[in-house]
Amino acid sequence: SVNATVLATQTDTQQVQQGSQLAISSGEALEELLVSAGEMNEQALEARRVNERTLQVMDALNTSIERVSAVIEENYASTQNIQQNAHETLEIIEQIAALSEENAASTEEISASTEEVSAQVDDMARSVATLVLIAGELQTSTARFKLTD
């Protein structure tokens, strides 16, 4: 169950890393789009024959690109945060697994000690039973001898 959780966490971490790479690629593509938009804006200014509507469209495009860029940057930051949290979660799971192993080892040691003490108690009980028999025999033997005053 812990192994399954660790495996699932590792899979999630890999997916987060893949998503992070996609976000980086999208950011680079967006930067290329921004450069292209800038070139288009320069051409529009040089031509001056372009009407006001074209300038409005370009302004709207720039605004949209900036918004998309901001969203991509936020997504990238979130992805990095998720990746860090996944790493921390994996470390905690590994610590729990180590503690579980230590607890299992301690339980085995306690069980072995309990069995050993139980065997010693059994030996002592047999020794006490033998001692009781010997004491009984001794009492019977000494009862035959009476001291006279």
Summary of the structure (lengths in Angstrom):
residues: 149
radius of gyration: 41.8
end to end distance: 83.9
largest distance: 150.0
contacts: 331
relative contact order: 0.08
helix: 93%
strand: 0%
